Amino acid sequence: MEDAWLRCKVFKGMFSDEVAIKYWLKGGDSRSVFVPRSSVTGDLETDGLVKVQVFRKGEDSFAVLPTEYRDDILVRDEDLVSA
């Protein structure tokens, strides 16, 4: 796996050490999760980047989010930025 940044929107979290992020899946749908503030660049209510680990299966790119359960999601390549 390689380290990368995933484009997202940043929102206020429930606790001071976390933020909510909204990201887009390869199919165009969006999802939101809570992640540690230290894993995100960007101010609240703006575009930001979340630190992820990326792996590929065939032509598809997957990002492992810094969530409690280390969720892996199918992402669009254009939303990934080299770390």
C-alpha positions, 0 to 999 in steps of 0.5 A, a space after each residue: 500500500 502507498 500513502 496518499 491524500 484523498 480529496 474531501 470536504 471538511 466539516 465540524 466533528 462531534 469532538 474537538 479532536 475529530 472532523 467529519 469528511 465527505 468524500 466521493 466514491 467511484 460511482 459518483 455517490 458521496 459518503 461521510 465519516 468521522 476521522 481524526 483531525 490530525 489526518 486532515 488538511 483544510 479548514 472547516 466548510 472547505 475542500 480538504 485532503 484526508 490521509 489514506 493508504 491506497 491499493 489497487 485491484 486491477 483497474 480500480 483504486 481503493 483507499 483505506 480511511 483513518 477510521 476506527 474500522 479502517 474502512 476501505 472504499 472504491 475511489 476515483 483516481 482523480 480524487 487521489 493526490 500523491 503524499 
